[in-house]
Amino acid sequence: MREKGTTHFGFENLKTEEKAGRVRQVFDSVATRYDLMNDLMSLGIHRLWKRMAIELAGVRKGSRVLDLASGTGDLASRLADLVGPDGLVVMTDINDAMLEQGRKRMVDEGQAGNIEYAQVNAEQIPFPDNSFDCVTIAFGLRNVTDKQRALEEMRRVLKPGGRVLILEFSHAKGAPLKAAYNLYSFRLLPLMGRIVANDADSYRYLAESIRMHPNQETLKEMMEQAGLERCGYHNLTGGIVAIHRGFKL
């Protein structure tokens, strides 16, 4: 059991107020190699996961979308195409280095017209109530210190009828898959991180943070506790990844 005022950083316990800074250091370190490592780690399958998430987001022309933990903008780029010139995607990240990589990518892709950028902590979203038709977060919630507060903030800024869409690593189903996934996560991921990004520790943290993240049912219950309704999830790749969705009715 953790002491009061502490939280986890992977398998390590530390003071709650220190986690955001430690997470920031991880992504400062890997920002320039982030996209390459995503492709290598997932053998490109992350693109399919994100495509399915976009389909479940249900955005349309003119929608206003808040994309939290945008990273280099995989979701934001696709969302900007869907909402069109009359819509808006606010691309955010707590980490300035990641947000800068995403901003450069959007400019290179000619996606500047309907995207705005903001450095945002998901626990303290700086937008008014009922501002967005959809809030998305892909592979970022597990890095948030107070996940419950973040979910409550997501619901607060949603318009009635809007939805929260969470794409995140989750808990694999079945003993053989779990065993293979553990071997891959704790042996191969840090090795790839060392070779490609010159940073084994950040990818060791990735593997540990996945194991500490709430499982599918627990996250669904947390969303309901935050006031979201009709909550559910879809397991992908045997539960290695899950898409959770909830609505503000």
C-alpha positions in Angstrom: 0.0 0.0 0.0 1.3 3.5 -0.9 1.9 6.1 1.8 -0.4 9.1 1.8 0.8 11.8 -0.5 2.7 9.4 -2.8 1.9 7.9 -6.2 3.6 5.5 -8.6 6.0 6.2 -11.4 6.1 2.8 -13.0 6.9 0.4 -10.2 8.6 3.2 -8.2 6.8 5.2 -5.4 7.4 8.9 -5.2 5.8 12.1 -3.9 2.6 13.0 -5.8 3.9 16.4 -6.8 7.0 14.9 -8.4 5.3 12.6 -10.9 4.5 15.2 -13.6 8.1 16.4 -13.7 9.4 12.8 -14.0 6.9 12.1 -16.8 8.0 15.3 -18.5 11.6 14.2 -18.4 10.7 10.9 -20.0 9.1 12.6 -23.0 11.7 15.3 -23.3 14.1 12.4 -23.8 12.2 10.5 -26.4 10.3 13.3 -28.3 12.4 13.3 -31.4 12.3 9.4 -31.8 8.8 9.0 -30.5 7.1 8.2 -33.9 9.8 5.9 -35.0 9.7 3.9 -31.7 5.9 3.7 -31.9 6.2 2.0 -35.3 8.9 -0.3 -34.1 7.3 -1.3 -30.8 3.9 -2.1 -32.4 5.0 -3.2 -35.8 2.8 -0.4 -37.1 -0.3 -1.8 -35.5 -0.7 1.4 -33.5 -2.0 3.0 -36.7 -4.9 0.5 -36.8 -5.7 1.1 -33.1 -5.8 4.9 -33.7 -8.0 4.4 -36.8 -10.6 2.5 -34.8 -10.5 5.1 -32.0 -11.2 7.8 -34.6 -14.2 5.9 -35.9 -15.6 5.6 -32.4 -15.0 9.3 -31.7 -18.0 10.1 -33.9 -16.8 13.6 -34.8 -18.2 15.3 -37.9 -17.9 18.5 -39.9 -18.0 21.5 -37.5 -17.2 19.6 -34.4 -15.0 21.0 -31.6 -12.5 18.5 -30.3 -10.1 18.6 -27.4 -7.2 16.1 -27.9 -5.3 15.6 -24.6 -1.8 14.2 -24.5 -1.6 14.8 -28.3 2.1 13.9 -28.5 3.1 14.3 -32.2 -0.5 14.5 -33.3 -1.6 11.2 -34.8 -5.1 11.6 -33.6 -5.2 15.4 -34.0 -4.3 15.2 -37.7 -7.0 12.7 -38.5 -9.6 14.7 -36.4 -8.7 17.9 -38.2 -9.6 16.3 -41.5 -12.9 15.1 -40.1 -14.1 18.4 -38.5 -13.2 20.4 -41.6 -12.6 24.2 -41.9 -15.7 25.0 -39.8 -14.5 22.8 -36.9 -11.7 23.0 -34.4 -9.2 20.6 -32.9 -7.3 21.8 -29.8 -4.1 19.9 -29.7 -2.6 19.7 -26.2 0.2 18.1 -24.2 1.7 18.7 -20.8 5.1 18.3 -22.4 6.4 21.2 -24.4 8.9 19.1 -26.4 6.2 16.7 -27.5 3.8 19.6 -28.4 6.6 21.3 -30.4 7.1 18.0 -32.4 3.4 17.8 -33.1 3.2 21.5 -34.1 6.0 21.0 -36.6 4.3 17.9 -38.0 1.0 19.7 -38.5 2.7 22.6 -40.3 4.6 20.1 -42.5 1.2 18.4 -43.3 -0.5 21.7 -44.0 -2.9 21.1 -41.1 -2.6 24.6 -39.6 -6.0 26.0 -40.4 -8.3 24.4 -37.9 -5.8 23.4 -35.2 -4.9 25.3 -32.1 -2.2 24.4 -29.6 -2.0 24.6 -25.8 0.2 23.2 -23.1 -2.3 21.5 -20.8 -2.4 19.4 -17.7 -5.3 17.0 -18.0 -6.1 17.4 -14.3 -6.7 21.2 -14.8 -8.1 21.7 -18.2 -8.2 25.5 -18.9 -11.4 25.7 -20.8 -15.0 26.5 -19.8 -17.7 24.0 -19.1 -19.5 22.6 -22.1 -16.9 23.6 -24.7 -16.3 20.5 -26.8 -18.2 17.9 -28.7 -15.5 15.3 -28.1 -12.5 14.8 -25.8 -9.9 12.3 -26.9 -6.7 11.0 -25.2 -4.5 8.3 -26.7 -1.8 6.6 -24.7 -1.7 9.4 -22.2 -4.0 8.7 -19.4 -1.7 6.2 -17.7 0.9 9.0 -17.3 -1.6 11.3 -15.4 -1.1 11.5 -11.7 -4.8 11.9 -10.6 -6.7 10.0 -13.3 -10.0 10.4 -11.5 -9.7 14.2 -11.5 -8.7 14.1 -15.2 -11.8 12.1 -16.1 -14.0 14.6 -14.2 -12.3 17.5 -16.0 -13.0 15.8 -19.4 -16.7 15.4 -18.5 -16.8 19.1 -17.4 -15.6 20.5 -20.7 -17.9 18.3 -22.8 -21.1 19.6 -24.2 -24.2 17.6 -23.4 -24.4 14.8 -25.9 -20.6 14.8 -26.2 -18.3 11.8 -25.6 -14.9 11.0 -24.1 -12.7 8.6 -26.0 -9.7 6.9 -24.3 -7.2 4.8 -26.2 -4.7 3.2 -23.9 -2.6 0.2 -23.2 -4.5 -2.2 -21.0 -4.4 -5.7 -19.5 -3.8 -8.7 -21.9 -6.2 -11.6 -21.7 -5.1 -15.2 -21.4 -2.0 -16.7 -19.8 0.0 -17.4 -23.0 -0.5 -13.9 -24.3 0.3 -12.4 -20.9 3.5 -14.4 -20.7 4.6 -13.4 -24.2 3.7 -9.8 -23.6 5.7 -9.7 -20.3 8.7 -11.0 -22.1 8.4 -8.5 -24.9 7.7 -5.6 -22.5 10.5 -6.1 -20.0 13.2 -7.5 -22.2 12.8 -6.2 -25.7 11.2 -2.8 -25.2 14.1 -1.4 -23.1 16.6 -3.0 -25.5 14.9 -1.2 -28.5 14.8 2.0 -26.4 18.5 1.8 -25.8 19.4 1.1 -29.4 17.0 3.5 -31.2 16.4 6.3 -28.7 19.5 5.9 -26.5 17.2 5.6 -23.6 16.4 2.2 -22.1 15.0 3.7 -18.8 12.1 5.6 -20.5 10.9 2.4 -22.2 11.3 0.4 -19.0 9.0 3.0 -17.4 6.6 2.5 -20.3 6.3 -1.2 -19.6 5.9 -0.6 -15.8 3.3 2.2 -16.3 1.2 -0.1 -18.4 1.1 -2.7 -15.6 0.1 -0.1 -13.0 -2.7 1.3 -15.1 -6.3 0.4 -14.1 -7.6 -2.7 -16.0 -10.5 -2.4 -18.4 -13.4 -2.8 -15.8 -11.8 -0.5 -13.2 -11.3 2.3 -15.8 -14.9 1.9 -16.9 -16.0 2.2 -13.3 -13.8 5.3 -12.8 -15.5 6.9 -15.9 -18.9 6.2 -14.4 -17.8 7.7 -11.1 -16.7 10.9 -13.0 -20.3 11.2 -14.2 -20.0 9.8 -17.7 -22.8 7.5 -18.9 -23.2 4.6 -21.3 -19.6 3.7 -20.6 -18.0 0.7 -22.3 -14.8 -0.5 -23.9 -13.5 -2.5 -26.8 -10.5 -4.7 -26.4 -8.0 -4.7 -29.2 -5.1 -7.2 -29.9 -6.2 -9.5 -27.0 -6.6 -6.7 -24.5 -3.1 -5.3 -24.9 -4.9 -2.1 -25.9 -8.5 -1.0 -25.1 -10.7 1.9 -26.3 -13.0 3.2 -23.6 -15.9 5.5 -24.4 -18.4 7.4 -22.3 -21.0 10.1 -22.9 -22.2 13.3 -21.1 -26.0 13.1 -21.4 
